[in-house]
């Protein structure tokens, strides 16, 4: 599947309730080193109830300048969460999460504890 095709797709819980749309993806670079860098694997998807635009990385840093931009992006993505790859039950026309999934902060960088 191409990531660009996944962005913007509706995300539903196991009961079919719409939670938002796929706004971003989180990857972890932890595989064996290759010619240029280690392999990346998909950690999970960021679901946003209000916007499908990118966070532009502001959710993962303490960057506050220029002040209007990070403030606006954080407001647009309020209520967003990261769902781990293991919590995705079905990916098709929409994404369905498994029952009992865990919603993590989109600031999560290295994976759940």
N, C-alpha and C positions, 0 to 999 in steps of 0.2 A: 504494500500500500504506500502511496506517495503522501508525505506529510501535508503538503499543500491541499490535497483532497480531503483530509481529515479536519483541518482548521475550519471552524464555523459550524461543524455538525452539531446537532442537538444532542444533549446528554440527558438520559433518564435514569432514575433509580430502578430497583428491581420491581417496583409496583407500577412503573410506567409514568411516574410523576417527573415532569421536565424540571431539571436542575439548572440548566443554562446551556452554554455552547462551548465547544473546545476553542480556547483562546491561544494556547501555547502548548509546547511539549518540553519535558525535561529529560535531558540525556546525561549519562554518566560515562566518563572516559576512564575505563578501568581494565580494558583487555590487554592482551599481549602487545608490546610495542611492534609496530609495523615500520614500513619505510619512512613515513613522515610523522606518524603519531600512533597512539594506542587506539584500539577499536572502541567505538561508542555503542552503548546500549540504551534503549528507551527505559527511563525510570518511571515515567507516568505522564499524565495529561493535566493541564491546568484548565479548570472549568470556571467560566465567568457567567454569572447570572445577568449581567448588565451590558457587556460589550465583548465583541470578538476580536477587537484590535489587540495588538501586542502590548505588553508591559514595557517594552524597550529596555528590559533589564533593571528597571528602577525598583522592582519588588525585591531584588536580591542584594541590594547595596544600600549603603547609608547616604547615597548621593542626594543632595537637596538643592543643587543649583543646576540650571537656573530655576529659581524657586517655583514659578508657575507650572512647569512641566511635570515634575514628580508629584506635586500636589494634585494636579488634575488627573494624572494617570492612576494614582492610588484611589481617588474618588470614583473614577469610572469603573475600576475593578473591585470595588468594595464587595465583600461576600464571596470573592473567588477562592477556590481551593484546588489543591493538588490531589489527584487520585492516582495511586500506584498502578502500574501495569497489571499486577496480580488481581486487582479489584475490578478489572474490566471483564464483563461476562461476554458481551457481543459487540462486534464492530461491523456495522453495515451502513444503511442509510442514516442511522443514528447510532449513538453509543449507549449501551445499557450497562449499568454497573451491577455487580453482584450484591446480593443481600448482605447487609452488615459491613459494607465498605467503610473505610476510614478516610475522612477528609482532612488533609494536612494543610498547613499554611503554604501559600505559594512561594514563600521565602525559603522554603526548604532547599538546601543546596546539595547535601551529600547523601540523602536518603533518610528514612525514618530511623529512630534510635532503636 
